[in-house]
Amino acid sequence: MIHQWASERGLFNSVLTVFELANGDDTVGQEFHGLDAATLRRALDVLQSQGKAQLFVGTSDEDLGVKLFA
């Protein structure tokens, strides 16, 4: 869902934060909007293992950055 959402909005190669994904105005209405940071992090870990994302460590899960790839 996250990968498809980024594709539909042309956000590949843009860096987003977990906080933006879970709480941002652009994600309202998406199934992942409002997820806690730990659950969202696990989903992003899967995307990273598939080569569809790169995670950038922050000071907390909410400060974590992610870059999504096509």
PyMOL Python script that loads the backbone (N, CA, C, O; Angstrom):
from pymol import cmd

cmd.read_pdbstr("""\
ATOM      1  N   MET A   1       0.819  -1.196   0.000  1.00  0.00           N
ATOM      2  CA  MET A   1       0.000   0.000   0.000  1.00  0.00           C
ATOM      3  C   MET A   1       0.862   1.259   0.000  1.00  0.00           C
ATOM      4  O   MET A   1       0.587   2.208  -0.733  1.00  0.00           O
ATOM      5  N   ILE A   2       1.888   1.260   0.812  1.00  0.00           N
ATOM      6  CA  ILE A   2       2.766   2.434   0.895  1.00  0.00           C
ATOM      7  C   ILE A   2       3.478   2.648  -0.432  1.00  0.00           C
ATOM      8  O   ILE A   2       3.554   3.772  -0.930  1.00  0.00           O
ATOM      9  N   HIS A   3       3.995   1.574  -0.999  1.00  0.00           N
ATOM     10  CA  HIS A   3       4.714   1.665  -2.268  1.00  0.00           C
ATOM     11  C   HIS A   3       3.785   2.152  -3.377  1.00  0.00           C
ATOM     12  O   HIS A   3       4.171   3.014  -4.166  1.00  0.00           O
ATOM     13  N   GLN A   4       2.596   1.627  -3.447  1.00  0.00           N
ATOM     14  CA  GLN A   4       1.632   2.036  -4.468  1.00  0.00           C
ATOM     15  C   GLN A   4       1.230   3.493  -4.275  1.00  0.00           C
ATOM     16  O   GLN A   4       1.122   4.238  -5.250  1.00  0.00           O
ATOM     17  N   TRP A   5       1.011   3.902  -3.048  1.00  0.00           N
ATOM     18  CA  TRP A   5       0.660   5.287  -2.744  1.00  0.00           C
ATOM     19  C   TRP A   5       1.759   6.222  -3.238  1.00  0.00           C
ATOM     20  O   TRP A   5       1.471   7.241  -3.865  1.00  0.00           O
ATOM     21  N   ALA A   6       3.024   5.879  -2.957  1.00  0.00           N
ATOM     22  CA  ALA A   6       4.149   6.712  -3.400  1.00  0.00           C
ATOM     23  C   ALA A   6       4.216   6.755  -4.926  1.00  0.00           C
ATOM     24  O   ALA A   6       4.515   7.801  -5.504  1.00  0.00           O
ATOM     25  N   SER A   7       3.945   5.646  -5.568  1.00  0.00           N
ATOM     26  CA  SER A   7       3.955   5.591  -7.028  1.00  0.00           C
ATOM     27  C   SER A   7       2.879   6.500  -7.612  1.00  0.00           C
ATOM     28  O   SER A   7       3.148   7.269  -8.534  1.00  0.00           O
ATOM     29  N   GLU A   8       1.675   6.415  -7.084  1.00  0.00           N
ATOM     30  CA  GLU A   8       0.547   7.212  -7.580  1.00  0.00           C
ATOM     31  C   GLU A   8       0.776   8.710  -7.412  1.00  0.00           C
ATOM     32  O   GLU A   8       0.213   9.510  -8.159  1.00  0.00           O
ATOM     33  N   ARG A   9       1.588   9.089  -6.450  1.00  0.00           N
ATOM     34  CA  ARG A   9       1.829  10.505  -6.179  1.00  0.00           C
ATOM     35  C   ARG A   9       3.183  10.994  -6.691  1.00  0.00           C
ATOM     36  O   ARG A   9       3.558  12.143  -6.458  1.00  0.00           O
ATOM     37  N   GLY A  10       3.911  10.129  -7.382  1.00  0.00           N
ATOM     38  CA  GLY A  10       5.197  10.527  -7.936  1.00  0.00           C
ATOM     39  C   GLY A  10       6.242  10.825  -6.879  1.00  0.00           C
ATOM     40  O   GLY A  10       7.053  11.736  -7.040  1.00  0.00           O
ATOM     41  N   LEU A  11       6.224  10.064  -5.804  1.00  0.00           N
ATOM     42  CA  LEU A  11       7.125  10.329  -4.683  1.00  0.00           C
ATOM     43  C   LEU A  11       8.355   9.431  -4.643  1.00  0.00           C
ATOM     44  O   LEU A  11       9.112   9.468  -3.673  1.00  0.00           O
ATOM     45  N   PHE A  12       8.567   8.623  -5.682  1.00  0.00           N
ATOM     46  CA  PHE A  12       9.770   7.807  -5.696  1.00  0.00           C
ATOM     47  C   PHE A  12      10.996   8.712  -5.682  1.00  0.00           C
ATOM     48  O   PHE A  12      11.010   9.765  -6.319  1.00  0.00           O
ATOM     49  N   ASN A  13      12.013   8.294  -4.955  1.00  0.00           N
ATOM     50  CA  ASN A  13      13.280   9.011  -4.784  1.00  0.00           C
ATOM     51  C   ASN A  13      13.153  10.261  -3.928  1.00  0.00           C
ATOM     52  O   ASN A  13      14.096  11.048  -3.853  1.00  0.00           O
ATOM     53  N   SER A  14      12.014  10.462  -3.283  1.00  0.00           N
ATOM     54  CA  SER A  14      11.851  11.543  -2.317  1.00  0.00           C
ATOM     55  C   SER A  14      12.021  10.952  -0.928  1.00  0.00           C
ATOM     56  O   SER A  14      11.626   9.812  -0.681  1.00  0.00           O
ATOM     57  N   VAL A  15      12.606  11.720  -0.023  1.00  0.00           N
ATOM     58  CA  VAL A  15      12.761  11.249   1.357  1.00  0.00           C
ATOM     59  C   VAL A  15      11.558  11.732   2.170  1.00  0.00           C
ATOM     60  O   VAL A  15      11.231  12.918   2.197  1.00  0.00           O
ATOM     61  N   LEU A  16      10.915  10.769   2.830  1.00  0.00           N
ATOM     62  CA  LEU A  16       9.782  11.042   3.706  1.00  0.00           C
ATOM     63  C   LEU A  16      10.123  10.544   5.093  1.00  0.00           C
ATOM     64  O   LEU A  16      11.016   9.712   5.253  1.00  0.00           O
ATOM     65  N   THR A  17       9.429  11.040   6.090  1.00  0.00           N
ATOM     66  CA  THR A  17       9.612  10.514   7.446  1.00  0.00           C
ATOM     67  C   THR A  17       8.459   9.578   7.793  1.00  0.00           C
ATOM     68  O   THR A  17       7.380   9.655   7.207  1.00  0.00           O
ATOM     69  N   VAL A  18       8.705   8.708   8.740  1.00  0.00           N
ATOM     70  CA  VAL A  18       7.649   7.831   9.222  1.00  0.00           C
ATOM     71  C   VAL A  18       6.507   8.667   9.780  1.00  0.00           C
ATOM     72  O   VAL A  18       5.339   8.317   9.613  1.00  0.00           O
ATOM     73  N   PHE A  19       6.836   9.754  10.431  1.00  0.00           N
ATOM     74  CA  PHE A  19       5.800  10.643  10.969  1.00  0.00           C
ATOM     75  C   PHE A  19       4.916  11.175   9.840  1.00  0.00           C
ATOM     76  O   PHE A  19       3.693  11.199   9.976  1.00  0.00           O
ATOM     77  N   GLU A  20       5.521  11.602   8.726  1.00  0.00           N
ATOM     78  CA  GLU A  20       4.738  12.089   7.583  1.00  0.00           C
ATOM     79  C   GLU A  20       3.815  11.009   7.031  1.00  0.00           C
ATOM     80  O   GLU A  20       2.659  11.277   6.702  1.00  0.00           O
ATOM     81  N   LEU A  21       4.334   9.788   6.932  1.00  0.00           N
ATOM     82  CA  LEU A  21       3.527   8.697   6.407  1.00  0.00           C
ATOM     83  C   LEU A  21       2.345   8.382   7.319  1.00  0.00           C
ATOM     84  O   LEU A  21       1.236   8.142   6.842  1.00  0.00           O
ATOM     85  N   ALA A  22       2.576   8.383   8.612  1.00  0.00           N
ATOM     86  CA  ALA A  22       1.528   8.007   9.561  1.00  0.00           C
ATOM     87  C   ALA A  22       0.561   9.146   9.869  1.00  0.00           C
ATOM     88  O   ALA A  22      -0.599   8.904  10.200  1.00  0.00           O
ATOM     89  N   ASN A  23       1.035  10.386   9.763  1.00  0.00           N
ATOM     90  CA  ASN A  23       0.223  11.506  10.237  1.00  0.00           C
ATOM     91  C   ASN A  23       0.052  12.652   9.247  1.00  0.00           C
ATOM     92  O   ASN A  23      -0.643  13.624   9.542  1.00  0.00           O
ATOM     93  N   GLY A  24       0.669  12.551   8.093  1.00  0.00           N
ATOM     94  CA  GLY A  24       0.639  13.658   7.151  1.00  0.00           C
ATOM     95  C   GLY A  24      -0.705  13.837   6.463  1.00  0.00           C
ATOM     96  O   GLY A  24      -1.489  12.896   6.335  1.00  0.00           O
ATOM     97  N   ASP A  25      -0.954  15.063   6.025  1.00  0.00           N
ATOM     98  CA  ASP A  25      -2.195  15.370   5.320  1.00  0.00           C
ATOM     99  C   ASP A  25      -2.316  14.571   4.025  1.00  0.00           C
ATOM    100  O   ASP A  25      -3.427  14.244   3.606  1.00  0.00           O
ATOM    101  N   ASP A  26      -1.193  14.253   3.390  1.00  0.00           N
ATOM    102  CA  ASP A  26      -1.206  13.522   2.120  1.00  0.00           C
ATOM    103  C   ASP A  26      -1.607  12.059   2.281  1.00  0.00           C
ATOM    104  O   ASP A  26      -1.940  11.400   1.296  1.00  0.00           O
ATOM    105  N   THR A  27      -1.579  11.544   3.503  1.00  0.00           N
ATOM    106  CA  THR A  27      -1.907  10.124   3.707  1.00  0.00           C
ATOM    107  C   THR A  27      -3.283   9.905   4.339  1.00  0.00           C
ATOM    108  O   THR A  27      -3.678   8.767   4.594  1.00  0.00           O
ATOM    109  N   VAL A  28      -4.003  10.986   4.587  1.00  0.00           N
ATOM    110  CA  VAL A  28      -5.351  10.848   5.151  1.00  0.00           C
ATOM    111  C   VAL A  28      -6.187   9.984   4.208  1.00  0.00           C
ATOM    112  O   VAL A  28      -6.216  10.211   2.999  1.00  0.00           O
ATOM    113  N   GLY A  29      -6.857   9.004   4.777  1.00  0.00           N
ATOM    114  CA  GLY A  29      -7.681   8.103   3.984  1.00  0.00           C
ATOM    115  C   GLY A  29      -6.961   6.841   3.537  1.00  0.00           C
ATOM    116  O   GLY A  29      -7.595   5.916   3.029  1.00  0.00           O
ATOM    117  N   GLN A  30      -5.633   6.790   3.721  1.00  0.00           N
ATOM    118  CA  GLN A  30      -4.869   5.593   3.388  1.00  0.00           C
ATOM    119  C   GLN A  30      -4.916   4.630   4.576  1.00  0.00           C
ATOM    120  O   GLN A  30      -5.019   5.059   5.725  1.00  0.00           O
ATOM    121  N   GLU A  31      -4.840   3.336   4.293  1.00  0.00           N
ATOM    122  CA  GLU A  31      -4.924   2.347   5.373  1.00  0.00           C
ATOM    123  C   GLU A  31      -3.776   2.456   6.364  1.00  0.00           C
ATOM    124  O   GLU A  31      -3.922   2.068   7.523  1.00  0.00           O
ATOM    125  N   PHE A  32      -2.635   2.980   5.927  1.00  0.00           N
ATOM    126  CA  PHE A  32      -1.491   3.094   6.820  1.00  0.00           C
ATOM    127  C   PHE A  32      -1.493   4.405   7.609  1.00  0.00           C
ATOM    128  O   PHE A  32      -0.653   4.584   8.491  1.00  0.00           O
ATOM    129  N   HIS A  33      -2.406   5.317   7.317  1.00  0.00           N
ATOM    130  CA  HIS A  33      -2.495   6.576   8.066  1.00  0.00           C
ATOM    131  C   HIS A  33      -2.930   6.270   9.493  1.00  0.00           C
ATOM    132  O   HIS A  33      -3.925   5.577   9.712  1.00  0.00           O
ATOM    133  N   GLY A  34      -2.193   6.780  10.446  1.00  0.00           N
ATOM    134  CA  GLY A  34      -2.520   6.579  11.854  1.00  0.00           C
ATOM    135  C   GLY A  34      -1.860   5.360  12.474  1.00  0.00           C
ATOM    136  O   GLY A  34      -2.021   5.116  13.670  1.00  0.00           O
ATOM    137  N   LEU A  35      -1.119   4.588  11.683  1.00  0.00           N
ATOM    138  CA  LEU A  35      -0.408   3.440  12.263  1.00  0.00           C
ATOM    139  C   LEU A  35       0.654   3.920  13.239  1.00  0.00           C
ATOM    140  O   LEU A  35       1.224   4.999  13.078  1.00  0.00           O
ATOM    141  N   ASP A  36       0.908   3.110  14.242  1.00  0.00           N
ATOM    142  CA  ASP A  36       1.986   3.466  15.159  1.00  0.00           C
ATOM    143  C   ASP A  36       3.325   3.295  14.443  1.00  0.00           C
ATOM    144  O   ASP A  36       3.436   2.525  13.488  1.00  0.00           O
ATOM    145  N   ALA A  37       4.331   4.017  14.913  1.00  0.00           N
ATOM    146  CA  ALA A  37       5.637   4.070  14.251  1.00  0.00           C
ATOM    147  C   ALA A  37       6.294   2.694  14.155  1.00  0.00           C
ATOM    148  O   ALA A  37       6.936   2.393  13.148  1.00  0.00           O
ATOM    149  N   ALA A  38       6.151   1.865  15.166  1.00  0.00           N
ATOM    150  CA  ALA A  38       6.797   0.552  15.150  1.00  0.00           C
ATOM    151  C   ALA A  38       6.209  -0.344  14.061  1.00  0.00           C
ATOM    152  O   ALA A  38       6.951  -1.051  13.379  1.00  0.00           O
ATOM    153  N   THR A  39       4.896  -0.324  13.891  1.00  0.00           N
ATOM    154  CA  THR A  39       4.247  -1.133  12.856  1.00  0.00           C
ATOM    155  C   THR A  39       4.627  -0.628  11.470  1.00  0.00           C
ATOM    156  O   THR A  39       4.927  -1.416  10.574  1.00  0.00           O
ATOM    157  N   LEU A  40       4.611   0.669  11.304  1.00  0.00           N
ATOM    158  CA  LEU A  40       4.997   1.257  10.029  1.00  0.00           C
ATOM    159  C   LEU A  40       6.452   0.947   9.707  1.00  0.00           C
ATOM    160  O   LEU A  40       6.795   0.712   8.549  1.00  0.00           O
ATOM    161  N   ARG A  41       7.291   0.946  10.706  1.00  0.00           N
ATOM    162  CA  ARG A  41       8.706   0.608  10.526  1.00  0.00           C
ATOM    163  C   ARG A  41       8.860  -0.824  10.011  1.00  0.00           C
ATOM    164  O   ARG A  41       9.689  -1.082   9.138  1.00  0.00           O
ATOM    165  N   ARG A  42       8.079  -1.742  10.537  1.00  0.00           N
ATOM    166  CA  ARG A  42       8.153  -3.134  10.070  1.00  0.00           C
ATOM    167  C   ARG A  42       7.758  -3.230   8.595  1.00  0.00           C
ATOM    168  O   ARG A  42       8.381  -3.975   7.838  1.00  0.00           O
ATOM    169  N   ALA A  43       6.744  -2.496   8.185  1.00  0.00           N
ATOM    170  CA  ALA A  43       6.337  -2.483   6.775  1.00  0.00           C
ATOM    171  C   ALA A  43       7.449  -1.907   5.900  1.00  0.00           C
ATOM    172  O   ALA A  43       7.711  -2.419   4.812  1.00  0.00           O
ATOM    173  N   LEU A  44       8.098  -0.851   6.369  1.00  0.00           N
ATOM    174  CA  LEU A  44       9.189  -0.241   5.609  1.00  0.00           C
ATOM    175  C   LEU A  44      10.407  -1.156   5.562  1.00  0.00           C
ATOM    176  O   LEU A  44      11.139  -1.163   4.572  1.00  0.00           O
ATOM    177  N   ASP A  45      10.630  -1.923   6.621  1.00  0.00           N
ATOM    178  CA  ASP A  45      11.712  -2.913   6.613  1.00  0.00           C
ATOM    179  C   ASP A  45      11.496  -3.949   5.512  1.00  0.00           C
ATOM    180  O   ASP A  45      12.447  -4.370   4.853  1.00  0.00           O
ATOM    181  N   VAL A  46      10.248  -4.355   5.316  1.00  0.00           N
ATOM    182  CA  VAL A  46       9.933  -5.313   4.244  1.00  0.00           C
ATOM    183  C   VAL A  46      10.227  -4.680   2.887  1.00  0.00           C
ATOM    184  O   VAL A  46      10.843  -5.314   2.029  1.00  0.00           O
ATOM    185  N   LEU A  47       9.794  -3.442   2.686  1.00  0.00           N
ATOM    186  CA  LEU A  47      10.070  -2.759   1.418  1.00  0.00           C
ATOM    187  C   LEU A  47      11.577  -2.638   1.189  1.00  0.00           C
ATOM    188  O   LEU A  47      12.052  -2.787   0.063  1.00  0.00           O
ATOM    189  N   GLN A  48      12.314  -2.370   2.247  1.00  0.00           N
ATOM    190  CA  GLN A  48      13.766  -2.275   2.113  1.00  0.00           C
ATOM    191  C   GLN A  48      14.370  -3.621   1.719  1.00  0.00           C
ATOM    192  O   GLN A  48      15.267  -3.675   0.877  1.00  0.00           O
ATOM    193  N   SER A  49      13.888  -4.698   2.318  1.00  0.00           N
ATOM    194  CA  SER A  49      14.421  -6.028   1.992  1.00  0.00           C
ATOM    195  C   SER A  49      14.104  -6.417   0.547  1.00  0.00           C
ATOM    196  O   SER A  49      14.797  -7.250  -0.037  1.00  0.00           O
ATOM    197  N   GLN A  50      13.064  -5.820  -0.027  1.00  0.00           N
ATOM    198  CA  GLN A  50      12.688  -6.077  -1.419  1.00  0.00           C
ATOM    199  C   GLN A  50      13.403  -5.130  -2.386  1.00  0.00           C
ATOM    200  O   GLN A  50      13.207  -5.217  -3.599  1.00  0.00           O
ATOM    201  N   GLY A  51      14.225  -4.232  -1.857  1.00  0.00           N
ATOM    202  CA  GLY A  51      14.923  -3.271  -2.698  1.00  0.00           C
ATOM    203  C   GLY A  51      14.051  -2.122  -3.165  1.00  0.00           C
ATOM    204  O   GLY A  51      14.402  -1.424  -4.117  1.00  0.00           O
ATOM    205  N   LYS A  52      12.908  -1.915  -2.500  1.00  0.00           N
ATOM    206  CA  LYS A  52      11.974  -0.856  -2.887  1.00  0.00           C
ATOM    207  C   LYS A  52      12.065   0.376  -2.007  1.00  0.00           C
ATOM    208  O   LYS A  52      11.347   1.352  -2.223  1.00  0.00           O
ATOM    209  N   ALA A  53      12.945   0.338  -1.015  1.00  0.00           N
ATOM    210  CA  ALA A  53      13.080   1.460  -0.091  1.00  0.00           C
ATOM    211  C   ALA A  53      14.461   1.441   0.545  1.00  0.00           C
ATOM    212  O   ALA A  53      15.123   0.407   0.624  1.00  0.00           O
ATOM    213  N   GLN A  54      14.865   2.605   0.989  1.00  0.00           N
ATOM    214  CA  GLN A  54      16.090   2.730   1.785  1.00  0.00           C
ATOM    215  C   GLN A  54      15.719   3.524   3.019  1.00  0.00           C
ATOM    216  O   GLN A  54      15.113   4.590   2.919  1.00  0.00           O
ATOM    217  N   LEU A  55      16.082   3.007   4.186  1.00  0.00           N
ATOM    218  CA  LEU A  55      15.769   3.671   5.445  1.00  0.00           C
ATOM    219  C   LEU A  55      16.958   4.494   5.920  1.00  0.00           C
ATOM    220  O   LEU A  55      18.110   4.094   5.752  1.00  0.00           O
ATOM    221  N   PHE A  56      16.673   5.627   6.506  1.00  0.00           N
ATOM    222  CA  PHE A  56      17.685   6.506   7.077  1.00  0.00           C
ATOM    223  C   PHE A  56      17.375   6.664   8.552  1.00  0.00           C
ATOM    224  O   PHE A  56      16.305   7.150   8.918  1.00  0.00           O
ATOM    225  N   VAL A  57      18.295   6.261   9.388  1.00  0.00           N
ATOM    226  CA  VAL A  57      18.077   6.223  10.832  1.00  0.00           C
ATOM    227  C   VAL A  57      17.974   7.628  11.405  1.00  0.00           C
ATOM    228  O   VAL A  57      18.767   8.517  11.092  1.00  0.00           O
ATOM    229  N   GLY A  58      16.967   7.796  12.259  1.00  0.00           N
ATOM    230  CA  GLY A  58      16.787   9.029  13.005  1.00  0.00           C
ATOM    231  C   GLY A  58      17.001   8.759  14.479  1.00  0.00           C
ATOM    232  O   GLY A  58      17.535   7.715  14.853  1.00  0.00           O
ATOM    233  N   THR A  59      16.593   9.685  15.310  1.00  0.00           N
ATOM    234  CA  THR A  59      16.754   9.510  16.749  1.00  0.00           C
ATOM    235  C   THR A  59      15.662   8.632  17.343  1.00  0.00           C
ATOM    236  O   THR A  59      15.805   8.133  18.459  1.00  0.00           O
ATOM    237  N   SER A  60      14.565   8.439  16.600  1.00  0.00           N
ATOM    238  CA  SER A  60      13.475   7.560  17.032  1.00  0.00           C
ATOM    239  C   SER A  60      12.813   6.994  15.775  1.00  0.00           C
ATOM    240  O   SER A  60      13.146   7.399  14.661  1.00  0.00           O
ATOM    241  N   ASP A  61      11.883   6.066  15.953  1.00  0.00           N
ATOM    242  CA  ASP A  61      11.168   5.518  14.796  1.00  0.00           C
ATOM    243  C   ASP A  61      10.424   6.606  14.026  1.00  0.00           C
ATOM    244  O   ASP A  61      10.347   6.547  12.799  1.00  0.00           O
ATOM    245  N   GLU A  62       9.876   7.598  14.728  1.00  0.00           N
ATOM    246  CA  GLU A  62       9.152   8.665  14.045  1.00  0.00           C
ATOM    247  C   GLU A  62      10.089   9.583  13.268  1.00  0.00           C
ATOM    248  O   GLU A  62       9.653  10.225  12.312  1.00  0.00           O
ATOM    249  N   ASP A  63      11.356   9.664  13.648  1.00  0.00           N
ATOM    250  CA  ASP A  63      12.337  10.482  12.934  1.00  0.00           C
ATOM    251  C   ASP A  63      13.004   9.717  11.796  1.00  0.00           C
ATOM    252  O   ASP A  63      13.830  10.272  11.072  1.00  0.00           O
ATOM    253  N   LEU A  64      12.653   8.467  11.642  1.00  0.00           N
ATOM    254  CA  LEU A  64      13.212   7.638  10.600  1.00  0.00           C
ATOM    255  C   LEU A  64      12.813   8.185   9.232  1.00  0.00           C
ATOM    256  O   LEU A  64      11.652   8.527   9.008  1.00  0.00           O
ATOM    257  N   GLY A  65      13.773   8.266   8.328  1.00  0.00           N
ATOM    258  CA  GLY A  65      13.493   8.691   6.975  1.00  0.00           C
ATOM    259  C   GLY A  65      13.458   7.479   6.056  1.00  0.00           C
ATOM    260  O   GLY A  65      14.102   6.463   6.319  1.00  0.00           O
ATOM    261  N   VAL A  66      12.698   7.602   4.979  1.00  0.00           N
ATOM    262  CA  VAL A  66      12.613   6.523   3.996  1.00  0.00           C
ATOM    263  C   VAL A  66      12.587   7.120   2.598  1.00  0.00           C
ATOM    264  O   VAL A  66      11.905   8.111   2.338  1.00  0.00           O
ATOM    265  N   LYS A  67      13.337   6.502   1.715  1.00  0.00           N
ATOM    266  CA  LYS A  67      13.324   6.861   0.299  1.00  0.00           C
ATOM    267  C   LYS A  67      12.779   5.638  -0.428  1.00  0.00           C
ATOM    268  O   LYS A  67      13.311   4.537  -0.286  1.00  0.00           O
ATOM    269  N   LEU A  68      11.713   5.833  -1.208  1.00  0.00           N
ATOM    270  CA  LEU A  68      11.077   4.736  -1.919  1.00  0.00           C
ATOM    271  C   LEU A  68      11.534   4.722  -3.374  1.00  0.00           C
ATOM    272  O   LEU A  68      11.745   5.772  -3.980  1.00  0.00           O
ATOM    273  N   PHE A  69      11.684   3.525  -3.923  1.00  0.00           N
ATOM    274  CA  PHE A  69      12.143   3.342  -5.300  1.00  0.00           C
ATOM    275  C   PHE A  69      11.108   2.612  -6.122  1.00  0.00           C
ATOM    276  O   PHE A  69      10.298   1.854  -5.589  1.00  0.00           O
ATOM    277  N   ALA A  70      11.138   2.843  -7.433  1.00  0.00           N
ATOM    278  CA  ALA A  70      10.210   2.186  -8.373  1.00  0.00           C
ATOM    279  C   ALA A  70      10.410   0.701  -8.423  1.00  0.00           C
ATOM    280  O   ALA A  70       9.711   0.008  -9.162  1.00  0.00           O
TER     281      ALA A  70
END
""", "prot")
cmd.dss("prot")
cmd.show_as("cartoon", "prot")
cmd.util.cbc("prot")
cmd.orient("prot")
